[in-house]
Structure formats: C-alpha cells, structure tokens
Amino acid sequence: MLKLPRRTMGVLKAYFLSEFIRSRGFIYGLISMGLWIVLFSMPIALFTPPDVDKSVMASRMFVGLMLFVYFSAATWDWAAELRWMIIEGRIEYFITSNAGFLPHYLAIFPVTITWLLIALGLMYLLLSIVWAPPAIVVYDLFSLVVGVVLYTISLMGYALILGSSMISTGTTGFIVEILGFVLPIATGGILPLRYSPELLRTIALYTPFSYPAELIRYSLLGIEPVVPVEKAVVTGLIYGLLFVAVGVVVFKIQLKKALKNGFPTASLW
C-alpha cells in the first residue's frame, strides 16, 4: 500500500526539479507562450470596434486561452509523455517492474496544474497590457467546479487515445499538431457555441469537450450555454466517462500489441 505514495512522491520531486528548477525549457516555454498570446490578441485588439467593452473581450479571450492551454497540456504533458517513455526506455521499466503507469501520472498531474496556474498568471498579465484587465467573475461556482472536473475527465480520455497512437507508431506527427489546434476550436473551446456557425455547433455537441467548456464559460462569463445547464452536466458526464472507457480499452489493446511485437522506434514525424 505504501509503494504507490512513495513512488508518486519520488516522481513528483524529480519532475518538479527538472521542470521548474533545472530546466531552461520552462523559461523558454513562458517566452514562447507570451509571444503566442500577444500574436493571438493583437489582431483582435486592433480590429474590435471602439464601443466594445475591452474588459469583457479580454475576459472572453482569457477563458478561451485557458481552455486551449489545458487541452495542450493533455496533449504534451500526458499523451506525449508515453513517447518520451519509449525514447528513454522507461516504459519497459514500468512494465517489467510491475510499477504501472499510475504513480507516474499521479505525479505529473500536480506539475501540470502548477504550469497551468503560472500560464494563467502570464496570460492575465499580457492581456492586461495588450488589451485590458480581464473581468473574471464567478457567476456560478457549481458550474465552474463541475465544468473543470468534466473537462479533466474528457482530457484524460483524449490523452489515453492519443497516447495509444504514440505507443503503436512511436511518433507525434502532424496529426497531433492538427488535433492540438483544430479540436479546441471545433469543440467550442475557443469561442462560445452560441456564437458559432450552426454546423460547427452541431459537430461540437457530439464531442465530450463542448459541454464542460460551455459550463466553464457560463460560470466565468455568464454566457448561457446552448443547452440547459442541467443537461450539460448530465450529458457531459456521460460523454466524458464513455470517452475514458474507450480510451482505456484502446490503450490496453495497443499496449498488448506493443508487448507482443515490441515498441516502435520513436521519432518526431
């Protein structure tokens, strides 16, 4: 029983030191994120009519960026971690030692949340400088908590399926790049579904990401979801749990194939 917390703490300490203390990648990551946020927000700042409340627009950009960054974290912190395990030979250790993947990912999660909080602080600062201070108000605490939980569950399923493809191919590739940018937009992560085209709205509501995104946006911006809040909660929970279940099945199938045929040589493309 004590092996799990000991292993988790060991991995957490190692990752915290490597990510935030010893690695220059943390600083470079913040710089690149800062440039990306400026490039993303400047066109909106230049071409928005002067009668529009800049604080409201900054708030909408902040929430959209928050959902996008969390989605990116699931892509590169959770799913792509399996690729690094293949490259560094750690995946064989986890399997042969019977340690499993659970301690590793329990340790990664606090690192991801720490990075997200730092990124949110940077986004708020840059939007305040380039645009206006985002007026973040919690209109509905219940919707916020449920939305964050459901979004996390959906991202777990997404990471399992995407990570399974990396186990089978050993690559991230252009498909991952496309998914990382297209899915947040296509599922209502960047823009409210209420203001999206009809076709995009219909497609988004068939995905598990749209419902928690709508709940989070409603809780922080007061924008009414395209479906009632109660329906968004129930449907988002069902979709999220089904997505995780599918992710677990796909992951086990790909892992079993890899154990039989060997893990592929990992590459960028």
PyMOL commands that set and color helices and strands:
alter all, ss='L'
color gray80, all
select helices_A, chain A and resi 3-22+25-47+54-79+81-88+90-96+102-130+141-169+173-186+193-195+198-204+210-221+229-261
alter helices_A, ss='H'
color red, helices_A
deselect
rebuild
show_as cartoon
